[in-house]
Amino acid sequence: MAFIGPTTVIPGLLSVLGASSAVIGLITTLQRAGWLLPQLFAARALAAKPHKKPAIVWAAALSRPLFFVLAGLTAAAGRWPVALLIALFVPIYTAFWVGDGFGSLAWFDLLSKAIPPRRRGRLFSVGQTTSGILSFLAGFAVEGILSEHGLGFPYNYASLLLLGFGMLMISLGGIMMLREAPGISEKAVPQWRDFLPQLGNILKSDTTFRRYIVARQLYNLSLLAMPFYMTYALDILHLPDQVAGRYTSIGVGGSVLAAVFFGWLNERHGARRAMQASTLLTIGVPLTAIMIPQWIRDPGWLAWGYGIVFFVLNAANNSLLPAWTAFLLELAPEAKRPAYVGLTNTINGVTTLFSTLGGLLLQWTGNNYGLLFLVTAAGTALAWPLLIGLPDPRHTAIRNP
């Protein structure tokens, strides 16, 4: 993902193509919605399946080759009309996330069966740290490819998408080598007329889950500014395109430190405390984007200093798994885990509209990034009061419906 960074490379590519801020916000919305919304359908389809691995493999095999297609489209820039390229790029990119989202729900269930709660923090830490180191190295490659000494547009961005495709296919090979023990499942795939009331009953009867859902949607207000930290750097601060690679490497540093810290925090103090720390860190992202250009005026130093934004951003993103996801996996009973995760992620998918709203806010205010960043920080902070006093399922005798 370092080669096809959703917050660096993809916004940078769309910006170079001439896409508006509304389109850049829309593609981030479609990315997250495509990943999250199908999970309710996946939850129903997988409810009666004791083995979830086949769903992961098929979803990855169908969706990951789409980046090969995107690389070809990008290479055609200059020969095809820009409007046509963007019109094709957006749905194909979204389709990748739809397939990945369908398989991810099965992956969460497989993870929960294989790793006990008290060992997941360690797994998250080691896995994210290892991938972070590799992504750090990839960031230098991204910067070199996008630099003035690189391949030149559009082959620079096309080669990045092609490299991302290659890594995704190697990952698919790793997925296929996994072994899965059968788990507890429903006796049959529920009908929609029965399945939807079950979801409503979960929200109605499980007060801890309901409070978690509300807190998570307020936390998701951080998506308002998510796709625009890079466009702010390119369009307003006038930093060169190649900083996308530099910020990828700097961001990986934040990812690695967050993986270590939040993995330790999860194992030592539980997922609830990790969610609180995650929220504070996420509030700091837009505030950092506001402050850095005020503190650093020299363009050369600013090109490096603004990387702190992506350091904090990637650290916040890497906190989601050992914090918010880990809390949900511990809270949900095994037989109903797909329903809990699918319902949560489908609701999260609705709030991905926040990125589109952020793009519209920029258009309505004449690209007032400062206002967007302030609104994002204030909105995310609303999640904090709900996390105070929230029971931790690891340390509290919670009985789920």
Secondary structure as UniProt FT lines:
FT   TURN            3..4
FT   TURN            6..8
FT   HELIX           9..17
FT   HELIX           21..36
FT   TURN            37..38
FT   HELIX           39..46
FT   TURN            47..48
FT   HELIX           53..63
FT   TURN            64..65
FT   HELIX           66..75
FT   TURN            78..79
FT   HELIX           82..114
FT   HELIX           117..146
FT   TURN            148..149
FT   TURN            153..154
FT   HELIX           155..176
FT   HELIX           192..205
FT   HELIX           207..219
FT   HELIX           220..224
FT   TURN            226..227
FT   HELIX           228..231
FT   HELIX           232..236
FT   TURN            241..242
FT   HELIX           243..269
FT   HELIX           271..295
FT   HELIX           299..305
FT   HELIX           307..318
FT   TURN            319..320
FT   HELIX           321..325
FT   HELIX           326..331
FT   HELIX           334..336
FT   HELIX           337..350
FT   TURN            351..352
FT   HELIX           353..364
FT   TURN            365..366
FT   HELIX           369..381
FT   TURN            382..383
FT   HELIX           384..387
FT   TURN            388..389
FT   TURN            393..395
//
